Amino acid sequence: MRFDLYLPSTALRPYIRHLAISESEAEQAYPVFPDTSLVLGFQYAGRLAYLTDSQEVPLSAFGVTGLQDSVRTFKNTVNTATVLVYFTETGAAHFFRQPVHELFLESLSLDHFFPVATLEELGEKLTQAGTDEQRISVVEHFLFEQLRLLPPDRLVEAAVHRIYQSKGRIRMLDLANSLNSSPSAFEKRFRRVVGASPKKFATIVRFQSLLEQYPLVKDAAELGYLAGYYDQAHFIKDFKRFTGCTPEQFFRSRSKNDFLQSWPDGKENLCALTIR
């Protein structure tokens, strides 16, 4: 499996965290952990599906996946190749006319949002492109065409910053009050721009922060305590929802570099595939 990251063009950097080329010669299933980016996928070879307990759900060649609050397992066919676009926390709202919280927990075809003729033309250009750099350029051109130059929402940006500062542990009432907003108005505004409620978003940030603590703190109980969990059973339950396995199973199965590389970019993690 090959996974190469690319920085976006300067004009797209306020909205796009990075782009990537992902290629896999073999059929495989792999987990993707919850992250703070909505993701666009453009398959120019092969196909993808995501797995539920009872079925394999095919995905459109051109699609978007909203924020998730649990691990999701994807499966690719042989010789699959994809251009991926990872938005910044507030970036996706500049490309979709619909409120992006409507994408929460969803993986939808882009023909719900953009003209079919535009997507067909994009597909032809990706097929004709001979190099990764040309494919990135094709996708960036599409993004420039869809970009809406909306004024940034400074309140939401400030909220995102404070959630990261607190490592996801800030109380939502305190956050709304600190921004001089009512809780209901703040949540509605945040969801529309970021794609999830501030509480859900903070939970994802809390999980990210917890994983980043692992190289320094390898005791699961202490990790939970540092992340603000005072009930070990609650910590284990949340950890399994995010990764597919218990903290002990997860950290035993990999080194620091292994799991940081696998998240959020979808490299293989066996415990997430086998533990339910």
C-alpha positions in Angstrom: 0.0 0.0 0.0 1.3 3.4 -1.0 0.2 6.6 0.8 1.8 9.9 -0.2 0.9 13.3 1.2 0.8 16.6 -0.7 0.5 20.1 0.6 -2.3 22.1 -1.2 -1.7 25.1 -3.2 -1.2 28.3 -1.1 -4.7 29.6 -1.9 -6.3 26.4 -0.7 -4.4 26.1 2.5 -7.0 27.9 4.6 -9.5 25.2 3.7 -7.5 22.0 2.9 -5.1 20.4 5.4 -3.5 18.1 2.8 -4.2 15.9 -0.2 -3.0 12.3 -0.7 -2.5 9.6 -3.2 -3.5 6.2 -1.9 -2.8 3.1 -4.0 -3.2 -0.6 -3.0 -2.4 -3.6 -5.3 -4.1 -6.1 -3.0 -7.6 -6.3 -1.8 -7.7 -5.5 1.9 -9.9 -4.2 4.7 -8.6 -1.4 7.0 -10.0 0.8 9.8 -10.2 4.6 9.7 -10.4 6.2 13.1 -12.5 9.3 13.9 -10.8 12.5 12.9 -11.5 16.2 12.7 -11.4 16.4 8.9 -14.2 15.7 6.4 -12.6 13.8 3.5 -13.2 13.7 -0.2 -12.2 10.6 -2.2 -11.7 10.4 -6.0 -11.1 6.8 -7.1 -9.4 6.7 -10.5 -8.9 2.9 -10.3 -10.7 0.1 -8.4 -13.5 0.6 -5.9 -14.1 1.1 -2.2 -16.8 -0.1 0.2 -17.3 0.2 4.0 -18.2 -2.8 6.2 -21.0 -3.0 8.7 -21.8 -5.9 10.9 -24.1 -7.4 8.3 -23.0 -6.2 4.9 -20.5 -4.6 2.5 -21.7 -1.2 1.4 -20.2 0.0 -2.0 -19.1 3.6 -2.2 -19.3 5.9 -5.1 -16.1 6.5 -7.1 -16.3 10.2 -6.1 -17.6 10.7 -2.6 -17.4 12.6 0.7 -17.2 11.1 4.2 -18.3 13.3 7.1 -17.0 13.3 10.6 -17.4 10.0 12.4 -17.7 9.2 16.1 -16.5 5.6 15.9 -14.1 3.5 13.9 -15.2 2.5 10.4 -13.8 -0.3 8.4 -13.2 0.2 4.7 -12.4 -2.4 2.0 -10.7 -1.8 -1.3 -10.7 -4.0 -4.4 -7.4 -5.0 -6.1 -5.5 -2.2 -7.8 -7.4 0.6 -6.1 -6.1 4.2 -6.5 -7.5 7.3 -4.9 -6.9 11.0 -4.6 -8.0 12.0 -1.0 -8.7 15.6 0.2 -8.6 16.3 3.9 -10.3 19.5 4.9 -9.3 21.8 7.7 -11.8 21.8 10.6 -13.7 24.7 9.1 -12.7 24.3 5.4 -15.5 22.0 4.0 -18.2 24.6 4.5 -16.5 26.7 1.8 -17.2 24.0 -0.8 -20.7 22.7 0.1 -23.8 24.7 0.0 -25.5 22.4 2.4 -24.7 22.6 6.1 -21.8 20.1 6.6 -23.4 18.6 9.7 -25.7 16.9 7.3 -22.7 14.7 6.4 -22.1 13.6 10.0 -21.7 9.7 10.0 -22.4 9.7 6.3 -20.4 8.6 3.2 -22.2 10.0 0.2 -21.7 10.4 -3.6 -20.5 13.8 -4.8 -23.3 13.8 -7.3 -25.6 14.8 -4.4 -23.7 18.1 -4.3 -22.2 18.8 -7.7 -23.4 18.5 -11.3 -22.9 15.0 -12.8 -21.4 16.5 -16.0 -18.7 18.3 -13.9 -17.8 15.0 -12.1 -17.7 13.1 -15.4 -15.3 15.6 -16.8 -13.2 15.4 -13.7 -13.2 11.6 -14.0 -11.9 11.8 -17.6 -9.1 14.1 -16.6 -8.0 11.9 -13.7 -8.0 8.9 -16.1 -5.9 10.7 -18.6 -3.4 12.1 -16.0 -0.1 10.3 -16.1 1.5 11.3 -12.9 0.5 11.9 -9.2 1.3 15.5 -9.6 -1.1 15.8 -12.6 -3.8 14.1 -10.6 -3.4 16.4 -7.7 -3.5 19.4 -10.1 -6.8 18.1 -11.6 -8.4 17.7 -8.2 -7.2 21.1 -7.1 -8.6 22.7 -10.2 -12.0 21.1 -9.3 -11.7 22.5 -5.8 -10.9 26.0 -7.0 -14.0 25.9 -9.2 -16.2 24.9 -6.2 -14.7 27.3 -3.7 -17.0 29.8 -2.2 -15.2 32.8 -0.7 -17.2 33.2 2.4 -16.0 35.3 5.3 -14.4 33.1 8.0 -16.5 32.5 11.1 -14.2 33.8 13.8 -16.4 32.6 16.7 -16.3 29.0 15.4 -12.5 29.2 14.7 -12.0 30.5 18.2 -14.1 27.6 19.6 -12.0 25.0 17.6 -8.8 26.6 19.0 -10.0 26.4 22.6 -11.2 22.8 22.2 -7.7 21.9 21.0 -6.1 23.9 23.8 -8.1 22.0 26.4 -7.4 18.7 24.6 -11.1 18.2 24.2 -11.9 18.5 27.9 -13.5 21.9 28.0 -17.2 22.0 29.2 -19.5 23.1 26.4 -21.4 25.6 28.6 -18.1 27.2 29.6 -17.0 27.4 26.0 -20.2 29.0 24.8 -20.1 31.5 27.7 -16.4 32.4 27.0 -17.5 33.3 23.4 -20.5 35.3 24.6 -23.0 33.0 22.9 -26.0 31.1 24.1 -25.4 27.3 24.1 -28.1 26.6 21.5 -27.0 29.3 19.1 -23.3 28.3 19.5 -24.0 24.7 18.8 -26.1 25.4 15.7 -23.4 27.7 14.3 -20.6 25.2 15.1 -22.4 22.2 13.6 -23.1 24.1 10.4 -19.4 25.0 9.8 -17.5 22.1 11.4 -19.8 19.1 10.6 -20.5 17.9 14.2 -21.7 19.3 17.5 -19.0 21.0 19.6 -19.3 18.1 22.1 -18.8 15.4 19.5 -15.9 17.4 18.0 -14.3 17.7 21.5 -14.7 14.0 22.0 -12.7 13.3 18.8 -10.0 15.8 19.9 -9.9 14.1 23.4 -9.3 10.8 21.7 -6.5 12.2 19.5 -4.9 13.7 22.6 -5.1 10.4 24.4 -3.3 8.5 21.6 -0.6 11.2 21.6 0.1 10.6 25.3 0.9 6.9 24.7 4.6 7.2 24.2 5.0 8.9 27.6 2.2 7.1 29.5 1.8 3.4 28.7 -0.5 2.4 31.6 -4.1 2.2 30.3 -5.6 3.3 33.6 -3.4 6.3 33.8 -4.1 7.2 30.2 -7.8 7.2 30.9 -7.3 9.4 34.0 -5.2 11.9 32.1 -7.9 12.1 29.4 -10.5 12.9 32.1 -12.0 9.5 32.6 -12.6 8.6 36.2 -14.6 5.5 35.4 -12.3 2.8 33.8 -15.3 0.9 32.3 -16.4 4.1 30.6 -12.9 4.7 29.3 -12.6 1.2 27.8 -16.1 1.5 26.2 -15.2 4.8 24.5 -11.8 3.5 23.5 -13.3 0.4 21.8 -15.8 2.6 20.0 -13.0 4.7 18.6 -10.5 2.0 17.7 -12.4 -1.4 17.7 -10.3 -2.8 20.6 -9.4 -2.3 24.2 -6.5 0.0 25.1 -4.3 -3.0 26.1 -5.0 -4.8 22.8 -4.5 -1.6 20.8 -1.2 -0.5 22.3 0.2 -4.1 22.5 -0.3 -4.5 18.7 1.8 -1.6 17.6 4.5 0.9 18.3 4.1 4.7 18.4 5.0 5.1 14.8 2.7 2.3 13.7 -0.5 3.8 15.1 0.3 7.4 14.4 0.8 6.5 10.7 -2.5 4.5 10.7 -4.5 7.4 12.0 -6.4 9.1 10.3 -5.0 7.9 7.0 -6.3 4.3 7.0 -3.4 2.0 7.2 -4.1 -1.5 8.6 -4.7 -2.1 12.3 -5.5 -5.8 12.9 -7.2 -5.3 16.3 -9.7 -2.9 14.8 -10.6 -5.6 12.3 -11.0 -8.5 14.6 -12.3 -7.1 17.9 -16.0 -6.2 18.0 
